[in-house]
Amino acid sequence: MFQSLDPLLHSELRLAVMSLLINIEEADFVYIQEKTQATSGNLSVQLDKLEKAGYIESEKAFFGKRPRTTCRILPKGKQAFADYVEALKSYIG
């Protein structure tokens, strides 16, 4: 029987963001944008959705005079990602 997939993680861009963050401690907005090839606006919206769900946290600061947003995956996000991967296995196994 197929397990249900987390609809929040089933989005290509949100899944890509979580895949990046699961392997590194933190990443800034520019790095995530470069790796995902997302537009600034779309990435901002998707990061906000992940943050509201409690999967990631973001910190806004300034690096010199430039704004910098840094994102980190939270324990709830790590668990959601692990559950998503396990659920996917039910589709291919």
Steps between C-alpha positions, in 0.01 A plus 500: 500500500621848420579736786376856471755763399533824693343755262730771632807304394347371178568836334815483288653821636418434867639147465817640342543749786453229761740271314765771514446585864488139622867462406643829627469693822371818337485677166441855395229609260742564212652151529156336505390712206808406297461129572125488429499747208188658655394860462536718810126544534412132465776393736389753761143369488612136530740572787219680681273194462772271639562740788130529588482119509789493749728313259764772474595823669646804336702782644522838336811709563731735321838412355654842476223706346342207315210299640567130550248226574633175643286185519533192722301179510328429832446160666137498381626558146758222527230259614259612227772449239585153633129406503463629144793289379356193671158565345661533155657158546151350516447622142818353358543191715 
